[in-house]
Amino acid sequence: MAPFERPRPGRVPLRWKIAALAAGTACLVAAAVGVLVHLWTASDIRSRAEMQAFNTVYTAMDTYRRTGTLIEGAELDPPGLPASLRNPDDGDRHVGYDGHLDGNSGPTVWAAQRVGGPGSPVLAYSVNTNAQRYDLRRLDATMAVASLLALAAATPLAVYGAGLLGRRLSRVSETASRISAGDLDARTGPTQGRDEVDDIAATVDLMADTLGRKLRDERRFTADVAHELRTPVGGLLAAADLLPPGETEDLLRARVRDLRGLVEDLLEISRLDAGAELPVRDRVPLGAVVSEAVTRTGLTTEVEVSPSAGSAETDPRRLERIVGNLVVNAHRHGQAPVRVTVEGSTVVVRDHGPGFPADLLRDGPRRFQTGAAERGSGHGLGLTIAVGQARVLGAELRFANAPDGGAIATLHLPT
């Protein structure tokens, strides 16, 4: 039974997060590399074309001045020459870029130089980079396909590696959950890895060892104190019987009875902590057992038994103990009316007081702590015993506050 287990919201497994991160990183790297390769290749294509055009104009100008003829591809004042090259300010060679596309022509790199003085024609030569641009597009496609293949290969590997890490973390989480549920013997052990996960597992195991040792010391102390007090309390009770009747005798007897009840509660808690309690199950009418338990408290309590409440296979003595403690707690710390409802295999005890304190709803009842001051006085063992007995029965005991005020304790018996 885990009556105070906190609900876990929907979560995405760690391996899928790591796989998504690996895939995203691979995509980012592939995109960055692809862009860099594309830009570098495009720059290299243009640089090579400019160098080719520049050198060709030099050769063409030398041939034209010596022979008066033009080499193949060279032209004087061609119509497609960019405007920036039509009227150069000097006689040096200049290079220009024309990004215009016309079918299979373009982009084009031009180089030009004036033949003579101002007003003389301009000799120009062009280099069409369409073939290189086609190769660039093929390179881009190849890079994209290679990136997809790398991504397809890397993602399963990332999922597998993340799965190994997730399983190791799950072992640690499972151990921590078992410890929080009361299994102080749960240990993770080695996680087959010398990393942070192994450190976490060792820390959780060390925490469990320390916690178990402290709890064992606390239980041993509780049991020893209860056993040591039992004899003197019995002697006090016998001595109280020898006092002459009167107010003093009644007051002393009442205090001794309270002390004996505390000792008996401590002994019961020590047995529950030690796991020495075993249920004696029997098929009993649930409504009748609950009604009898409420009657034995001697407190005015409303009992409502639904027609759906049939028989239950449980330990009637422990069930009466749970119901009795819940009813006494409702009267002691809450306000009337106190109502007990039996429906199906569920028993609900409700009062109309200030409700359970927030720390009890969050962490469950703790011994020797009654919560908020407005919930009255007591030694805080009644709900602790009820939870322990419910655990012995395999039942589930939950605590909540009603929207309109009041505390609600709900006991779900196993069906």
N, C-alpha and C positions, 0 to 999 in steps of 0.2 A: 504494500500500500504506500502511496506517495500522496498524502492529503494536501501537501503544500507545494507540489510541483508547479513551477511557473510555466505558463504556456509558451511554447516556442513558435514564433511567427514563421511564415513560409520563408525558406531560405534557398539560395542557390548554392549547390555543392562547390567546394573550393576548387576541385579539379576543373570544373567548367570555367570558373573565373580565371584560373591560371592559363587554361587553354585559350580562352578569349584574349587574354593579355598577350600571350605568345603569338597568336594569329594576328592581332592588331599590330604588334611590334614588327612582325615579318612583313606585313603589308606596308607599313610605314617605311621600313628599310628598303623594300623593293621599289616603292614609289620614289624615294629619294635617290636611290642608285639609278633608276631609269631616267629621271629628270636630269641628273648630272651627266649621264652618258649621252643623252639626247643633246643637251646644250653643248657639251664638249665636241661631239661629232659635227653638229651643225656649224660651230665656230671653225672647226678644222676644215670643213668643206669650203666655207667661204674664204678662209685664209689661203687655201691651196688655189682656189679659182682666181683670187686677186693676184697671187704671185705669178700664175700662168699668164694672165692677161697683161700684167705689168711687163714681164720679160718678153712676151710676144710683140708688144708695141715697140719695145726697144729694137728688136730684130727687124720689125717691119719698117720703122723709121730709118734705120741704117740702110736697108735695101732700097727704100724709096729715094733717099738722097743720092745714092750711088748710081742707081739704074733708072730711077723714075718710074718704076713699076711697083705694084702692091703684091704682097704675098697673099696666099689663100686665107680668107677670113678677115683680112684687114680692109677697111673702108674709109673713104674721105667724107666727112660730114654725113654719116648715116642717119636716116630719119628716126630710128629708135634710140638715138643717143640721149641719155638723161640730160636735163637742162643744166645741171651743175657742171657738166663737162663740155658744153657747147662753146662757151666763151671763157676759156681759162685766162687768168691774169698774167700768166708767164708762159714760158716755153717748156716747162717741166712736165713730166708724166703725172697723171692723176688717175685715181681709181674711184669708180662709183658703183652703186648697187641698185638694181631695178628688180623689185619683188613682184612685178606684174606677171600673171600667168596667162598664157594663151595656148590652150591645147597642151602639146608636149613641150612647149617653149616656156622657159622661165622656171624659177627666178634666174636672172642674168647678172653677171659681174662684168663691168666695162672698164677698159683702160684707154686713155686718150692723151694725145700730145699735139700741140700746134706745130704745123710743118715749118712755118717761117715766122715772120714778124706779125704784128697785130693785123688782123683782117685776113690772114692766110687761112686755108682750110685746116680742119682738125682730123688727124688720122686716129682711127679708133679700132679696137678689137674687143669682141665680146666672147664670154665663156658661159655656155648654158649649163646650169647645175641641176637640171631636172633628173638626170640619171642618178646623180649622187643623192638627190632628195628621195628618190624612189628607194635607193639602198638604205637611207636613213629610216624610212617608214618600215621597211622589212626588219631593220634592227630593232625598232620600237616594238614591233609585233613579236619578235623573238624574245625580247626582254620580258614582255608581258606573259608569254607562255611559260618561260622559265620561272618567272616569279610565282605563277599559279601552281606549277609543278612543285616548286620548293615549299609553297604554302601547304599544298596537299600532303606532302611528306612530313612537314614539321608539325602540323596540327595533331595527327595521331600520336606522334612521339610526345608532344606536350601533354596531351590527355593522359597517356600512359604514365609519364613521369609525375604529373599532378595527382593521378590516381594513387600512386604509391605513397606520395606525401599525405594525401587525404586520408588514406587508410591508417597511416601511422597516427595522424592527428585524431582520427575517430577513436582509435584505441585509447588515447589519452582522455578524450572527452567521455567515452563510455566509463572509464575508471573513475573520473571525477563525478559523474552522475551516480554511479553506484555508491561512492563514498557519501555523497550528499543524501542518498536515500537510506543511509544507515549501515551499509556493508563496509565496515572498517577493515575487512581483510582483503578488499579489492586492491590489486596492484597492476601497474602497466608492465613493468619489467623492461628489458632492453627493447628498443625499437629499430634495431638494425640500421643505425646511422649515427655518425659522430657529428651531429649538427645541433641546431637550436631545438628541434623537436625532441631529440634525445635528452637535452637539458630540461625541457619542460616535463617530460615523462619522469625523469629522476626527481624533479622538484615536487611533482604531484605525489609520487610514492613517499618521499620524505615527509611531506605534509600529512599524508595518511598515517605514517608511523607516529609522528608527533601527536596528531589528533587522537589516534587510538590509545596511545599511552596516557594522555591526559584524561580521556573519557574513562578508561579503565581505573585510573586512580580516583576519579570522582565517584564512580559507581562503587568502588571498594570502600571509599570513605563513607558514602551514604549508607551502604549496607552495615558497615561496622558501627556507625553511630546509632542506626535504628536498633540493631541487636543489643548494643550496650545500654540503650535507654529503655528497652522493653522491661527488663527486670526491675529497675528502680521505679518505673511508672506503675508497674503492677503492685509494688510495695506501697506506693503512695495511695493507690486506689483502695488497697486493703486497710491502710491506716485511716483513710477518710471514713471508712465504714465504722470505725471505732469512736468517731467524734459524736458528741451529743447532738441531737437534732437541733437545727436552728439555721439562721441566715448564713452564718460562717460556714457551717457544714455544707449547705447547698452550694455556696459560691465555690468552695474548695473542690467539691465533687465535680462541678461543672468544668472547672479548669483542668482537673485531672483527666476527665473524659476527653476534653479537647486535645490534651497532650497525648493521650493514648491513641486518639484518631490520627494525629499527625505521625506518630511512630508507625502505626499500621500502614498508613499511606506510603511512608518512606520504605518500609519493607516490601510493599507491593511494587513500587517503582524499581527497587533494586532487583526484584525477581524478573520484572519485565525487561529491564536493561540487560540482564544476564541471559535472556532467552530461555529461562527455565519454565515458562508458563506454556502449557499445552491445552488446547481446547478439548472439552468433552462434548461432542456434538450429539444432538438429538432433534427429532422432528417435533416442533412445538408450534402452537398457535401464536403468531407474532403479536396480534392485538392484545391477547390475554396477558402475555408476558410483559408487554410494555405497560399495560394498565396496572398490573401488580407492582411493577417497579415504581411507578408514579405514586401509588398508594402508600408504599413503604416509606417514602420520603416524608409523609405527614404534612405536605405542603399543598395548599389549594391550587390545583392545576387543572386546566381544561384538557380532556383527552378526546380526540376524535379519531375513530377507527373507520377507515373507508371499507366498503364491501369488497374492494379488490385486495385487501390485506388478508392473505391466507396463512398457510403454515410456512415455516422456515426451518432449515436444517442448520442449527447453530448451537452454541453453548448458552443455555438460558441464564446461568449465573453471571457470566461475563456480560451478556446483553443487559441484564438488570443493572449491573454495576455501571455500565456506560450511560444508560438512560437516567439512572438515579443521579449520577454526577452532573449530567447536563442540566437536569431540572433544578438541582440544588444551586448550581452556578447561576442559572437564569434568575432564581429568586434572590440570591445573595447579591449579585452584581447588576441585575436588571430591575425592571419594574413590572408589576402586574398589568394586564393579565398575562400569564404564562400559558402557552398552548402547546400541546403535543399532538402531532398528526401522524397517523400511520396509514400509509398508502402503498400497496404492492409490497415491495421489500425495502421500503424507505421509511425512516423515522425522522421527523422534523420537530425540533424544539425551538420555540420562538418566544422571546420576551418583548417588552415595549420600553426598554431602558435606553441608555445612551449608545448602545451597540458595542461591538468589539473594537479595541484600539487598533490603529493602523499597523503597528509592529506585529501584533498577533495575527492579523490577516496576512501579513507578508511572510513572517517567519514561523508561524505556528506558536502554540502555547509553550511557555518556558516555566520550569519549576521555580517556586518562590517569587513569582512575578505576577501580579494581578492586573497590570496594565495601567490605565488612567485612574486617577484618584477617585473620579466620580463613579467608578464601577464598584466601589465598596472595598471591604477588607477581606482578608483570607490569606492562606499560605500559598496559593497558586498551584496546587497539586491536582485539583479535581480534573481539569481539562487534560493535563499531562497523562493522568491515569486513563482517562477515556480514550485518548489517542493510542496509548499503548495497548489497551485491551482490544480496541478495534483492529489494530495491526495483528494481534493474535488470532482474531476471528477471520482475518482476510477481508475485512470490511473497509469501507472508505468513509472517513469522517472529515467533512469540510465545514469551514466557518465563513460567514458572510454577514453583512449588514443589510437590513431591509431599506428600500428607498424611502419609506415613510417613517423610518426610525425603528430601532430595536435590533437585537442580535438574533441570528438564525444559525443553528447547528444542524447539519443534515448528515444522517448516518445511512449509507447505502450498504445493505447486506448483500453478500454474494448470492446470486440466483442459482 
